[in-house]
Amino acid sequence: MITNYYLKMEPRTTKNKWTISNIKDGFERFFRDYSRYPTATEIDGCDYLPSSRQIQRRFGGLPRLRETLKLKGVHDFTKGEYSSNRAKKINKRSYELETQIYRYLLDRFGKPFVHREYLFNDDRRTRTDFFVFCSNGNFSVDVFYPSDKKNMTGCINSKLKTYSSNHTLQYPVIFLMMNDEIQESEIEAMIKKKTKPLKDYQKIMTMNQFKKFCEGRKNSDKSSNPTNVAQVI
């Protein structure tokens, strides 16, 4: 994750001035700062390199540009060992985060009322990470870790499509955003910019917001049937 990158931004060079020479200089500058070459997302946040869209139009994509510049290392980050290692890292992080949330929910609500990998129907595809039964309103939780603000927008757009069926619309859903470097104000700004707003019962929360939300939920009576609990948020 780049943390100090935007502190050194300069006006982006105009489109007509991009040359192989100054593009390579930009890549080498990034390498000096971060000991690796940038990904497409990082290029779009870098004012001394052309945008990824410009690179696609002019060079046929970032992998081809890396080959043209004769950069060392991996040319295509979407294939091979780099992609495999990245997938393993993401899967490991997902498991650890979901385990963290599961333990929190168990401690807060009790095992009978917290369902992991909850299936909304019998097709075994429509599911949510967690479903919690409460006396003052059931809710589901979808945990995700965006790498940055742009990635967060893409994640939410994808999740809104997933949670659009009649089965998933029966219950409120919390999209639990687990990247601590993304602030609540940035989430609010992203929501305001969306052309298709979230529904009233769809909320994006940080972990701190989620804990406050859970504090307002009432534990179900242990003698009650979880399936009979009201669905309110």
C-alpha positions in Angstrom: 0.0 0.0 0.0 1.4 3.4 -1.0 1.0 5.8 1.9 3.2 8.8 1.0 2.8 8.7 -2.7 0.4 11.5 -3.2 2.5 13.9 -1.2 4.9 14.2 -4.2 2.4 14.6 -7.0 3.2 17.0 -9.8 1.1 18.3 -12.7 0.5 15.4 -15.2 2.5 15.9 -18.4 0.2 16.7 -21.3 -0.7 13.9 -23.6 1.4 15.2 -26.5 4.6 15.1 -24.5 4.6 11.5 -23.5 7.6 9.8 -25.0 9.2 6.4 -24.4 12.1 8.2 -22.7 10.0 10.2 -20.1 7.7 7.3 -19.5 10.6 5.1 -18.6 12.0 7.9 -16.4 8.6 7.8 -14.6 8.7 4.1 -14.1 12.3 4.3 -12.8 11.3 7.1 -10.4 8.6 5.0 -9.0 11.0 2.0 -8.7 13.5 4.2 -6.7 10.7 5.3 -4.3 9.1 1.9 -3.8 11.6 -0.8 -4.9 9.1 -2.1 -7.5 7.3 -1.0 -10.7 3.7 0.3 -10.5 0.5 -1.6 -11.2 -2.3 -0.1 -13.4 -4.2 1.3 -10.4 -1.1 3.0 -9.0 -0.3 4.5 -12.4 -3.6 6.2 -12.4 -2.7 7.9 -9.2 0.7 8.9 -10.5 1.0 12.3 -12.1 4.4 11.7 -13.7 3.1 8.8 -15.9 0.3 8.6 -18.5 -3.0 7.2 -17.4 -3.6 3.4 -17.8 -6.2 4.3 -20.4 -3.6 6.2 -22.4 -1.2 3.3 -22.1 -3.9 0.9 -23.3 -4.7 3.0 -26.4 -1.1 3.8 -27.4 0.8 0.6 -26.4 -1.9 -2.1 -26.2 -1.8 -2.3 -22.4 0.6 -2.2 -19.5 2.3 -5.6 -20.1 3.3 -4.6 -23.6 4.6 -1.3 -22.3 6.7 -3.0 -19.7 8.2 -5.2 -22.5 8.8 -2.1 -24.7 10.6 -0.4 -21.8 12.6 -3.6 -21.1 11.8 -3.4 -17.4 13.2 -6.1 -15.2 10.8 -8.5 -13.5 7.2 -9.5 -14.2 5.6 -7.9 -17.2 2.1 -9.1 -16.7 0.8 -9.1 -13.1 -2.4 -10.9 -14.0 -0.6 -14.2 -14.9 1.9 -16.6 -13.5 3.6 -16.8 -10.1 2.8 -13.1 -9.2 -0.9 -13.6 -9.8 -0.8 -17.0 -7.9 1.0 -15.5 -4.9 -1.4 -12.5 -4.9 -4.4 -14.8 -4.9 -2.9 -16.8 -2.0 -2.3 -13.6 0.0 -5.9 -12.4 -0.7 -7.4 -15.7 0.3 -5.3 -15.8 3.5 -6.3 -12.3 4.5 -10.0 -13.0 3.7 -9.9 -16.1 6.0 -8.2 -14.2 8.8 -10.6 -11.3 8.6 -13.7 -13.5 8.5 -12.4 -15.5 11.4 -11.9 -12.2 13.4 -15.5 -11.1 12.6 -16.9 -14.5 13.4 -15.3 -14.6 16.8 -16.6 -11.1 17.5 -20.1 -12.0 16.5 -20.1 -15.2 18.6 -18.9 -13.3 21.6 -21.6 -10.6 21.1 -24.6 -12.7 20.1 -23.9 -16.3 20.9 -23.3 -19.3 18.6 -27.0 -20.3 18.0 -27.7 -16.9 16.5 -24.6 -16.4 14.2 -24.6 -18.4 11.0 -21.4 -18.4 8.9 -21.7 -18.8 5.1 -25.4 -18.4 5.3 -27.4 -19.7 2.3 -30.4 -17.5 1.4 -32.0 -20.4 -0.7 -31.4 -23.9 -1.9 -29.3 -23.0 -5.0 -26.2 -23.0 -2.8 -24.9 -19.9 -4.6 -26.8 -17.1 -3.0 -25.0 -16.6 0.3 -23.6 -14.1 2.7 -20.6 -14.2 5.0 -22.6 -14.0 8.2 -26.3 -13.9 9.1 -27.2 -12.8 12.7 -30.5 -13.3 14.4 -31.5 -10.5 16.8 -34.7 -9.8 18.8 -34.8 -6.3 17.3 -33.8 -7.2 13.8 -31.9 -9.8 11.8 -29.1 -8.7 9.5 -26.4 -10.1 7.2 -22.7 -9.2 7.0 -20.5 -9.2 3.9 -16.9 -8.6 4.8 -14.4 -7.1 2.2 -11.0 -5.5 2.1 -10.5 -3.0 -0.7 -6.9 -2.1 -1.5 -7.8 1.6 -2.0 -10.8 4.0 -2.6 -11.1 3.1 -6.2 -11.1 -0.6 -5.5 -13.7 0.0 -2.8 -16.1 1.5 -5.3 -15.6 -1.5 -7.6 -16.2 -3.9 -4.7 -19.4 -2.1 -3.7 -20.8 -2.0 -7.3 -20.2 -5.8 -7.5 -21.8 -6.5 -4.2 -24.9 -4.4 -5.0 -25.4 -6.7 -8.0 -25.0 -9.8 -5.8 -27.5 -8.5 -3.3 -30.2 -7.6 -5.8 -32.2 -10.8 -5.9 -35.5 -11.2 -4.0 -33.8 -13.7 -1.6 -31.1 -11.2 -0.5 -33.5 -8.3 -0.4 -35.4 -9.8 2.5 -32.8 -8.8 5.0 -30.7 -5.7 5.8 -27.0 -6.2 4.8 -23.9 -4.6 6.3 -21.0 -4.3 3.8 -18.1 -4.4 6.4 -15.1 -2.6 5.0 -11.9 -3.8 6.8 -9.1 -1.5 5.4 -8.2 0.8 8.3 -6.5 3.2 5.9 -9.8 4.2 4.3 -11.6 6.8 6.5 -15.3 7.0 7.2 -15.4 10.4 5.5 -14.1 8.8 2.3 -16.8 6.1 2.4 -19.4 8.9 2.8 -18.0 10.8 -0.1 -18.0 7.7 -2.3 -21.7 7.0 -1.4 -22.7 10.5 -2.3 -21.1 10.2 -5.7 -22.9 7.0 -6.6 -25.5 7.4 -9.4 -27.4 4.4 -8.0 -27.6 5.0 -4.3 -27.6 2.2 -1.7 -31.0 1.1 -0.4 -32.0 2.2 3.1 -31.2 -1.2 4.5 -27.8 -1.5 2.8 -25.0 0.1 4.9 -21.2 0.4 4.4 -19.4 0.3 7.7 -15.9 0.3 9.2 -15.2 -2.0 12.1 -15.7 0.8 14.6 -19.0 1.6 13.1 -20.0 -2.0 13.0 -19.2 -2.5 16.7 -21.4 0.5 17.6 -24.2 -0.9 15.4 -23.9 -4.3 17.1 -24.1 -2.7 20.5 -27.5 -1.5 19.6 -28.7 -5.0 18.6 -30.5 -7.0 21.3 -29.5 -10.6 21.9 -32.2 -13.0 21.0 -33.8 -15.1 23.8 -31.8 -18.3 23.9 -35.1 -20.2 24.0 -36.5 -18.5 20.9 -36.5 -19.9 17.4 -34.0 -17.8 15.3 -36.1 -18.1 12.2 -39.0 -16.2 13.9 -37.0 -13.1 14.8 -38.2 -9.9 13.2 -36.2 -8.5 10.3 -35.6 -4.8 11.0 -32.6 -2.5 10.8 
